[in-house]
Amino acid sequence: MPRFMTLIRIDEQNVPAEGISEGLQQRMGELLQEITKAGVMLETAGLAPSSEGTRVTWSGGRISSTDGPFTESKEVIGGYAILQAKDKAEAIEWTKRFLQVHEEYWTITSEVREIVGG
């Protein structure tokens, strides 16, 4: 069965100051339990803010690194999930359900890509 990675992109400037609501935590927990029982979820996690990250770039034969936050980026990867689904359509359906547990004031984009090789 193919595996898919969903990259969860958020605008760090628009994350609620109070963090994740209790309702969202509960809905997320229920969905994660359901997707795990279905045998689809292989791994998921959130990521530390971009202010704690470093970008390493190879360009023109040289390595450079830049510490966060990355102000030139509107969106950053805030988390990821690795799913094992029968096809891309199923992976997208689970991703839609993940997005829909958030309150309407959130703006989140998930990029779904098949993992090749390995």
N, C-alpha and C positions, 0 to 999 in steps of 0.2 A: 504494500500500500504506500502511495506517495506521502512524503512529508512536506509540510509547508511552514514557512516562517512568516509571522505577522509582525511587522515593525510598527509600533504604536507611536505616532507622531503627535506631539502636543506643542502648544504655544505656551512656553513657561511664563510669559507675561500675563496670561489670562487664567492661570490656575487659581482657584479660590484660595484666599489667604488662610481661611480656616481649615483648609485641607479637604480630605475626602469625608463626605457626610456619613453618618451611621447607616442611613438607608442604602447608600451606594455600597458601603462595606458589606452589608447583609446580602443585597442582590448579587454582588460580585461573588461572594462566598458560595451562594446557592448555584450560580451558573458554573463556577469552577468545579464544584462537586459533581454537577450533572455532566459536564464535558469530560471530566476524568472518569466517571463511571461508564460513560459511553466508549471509553478507550481511545478518545481523540486527542486529549491533552497529554503531551509528553513532557513539556516544561514551560514555565512562565515565570516572569519576574519583572518588577519595576526597576528603573535605573536611578542612580543618584542624580541630582541636578547637574546641568551642564557646567555650572560654576565650579564643580569638583572634578571636571573632566579635562583631558588634554587631547588635542588633535595632533597627530603625527603625519606629516606630509612628505612625500617623495616627489620632487619636481626639479627639472633641469639638472639631474644628477646629484642633488643635495637633499639631505634630510633637514626638516625644520619641525619645531613643535610649538604649539600655541596653547596656553592654559585658558580654560573657560572663565567666565561665561563667553559664549560665542554670539556676540551681539549682532553679527552680520546675518545670522540665521533667524528667521521668524519661527520655524518649527525645529524641534529637536526630538530625537528618539527618547521617549520617556519609559519605554518598556518593550517587551517582546513576548511572543509565545511560539512554541513549536508544536504544530498539530500534525497528527497522522490521520488523513481522511481518504475516503475512497476516490475523491477527485477534487479539483479546484473549486467546483460549485459548492461542495459540502464545506470546505474550509472557509469560503466566503460567507456562507450562511451562519456558521458559528461566530465569525468575526462580526457580522451585523448584530447578532445577539449581544455580543460583548459591548459594542458601542451603545446599544439601546438601553443598557442598564444604567447609563450615566444620566444625570439630570440634563435638561435641555440647555442650560447655560454653559455646559462644557463644549469645547470645540476640539475634536479628536479625529485624526485620520489614521487608518490602519492600511498599510501596504501589505498585500498577501503575495508571497512569492514561493514557488516550489523550490525545494532544496534538491540540487542535482548532485549526483555522485555520493560518495561516502556512505 
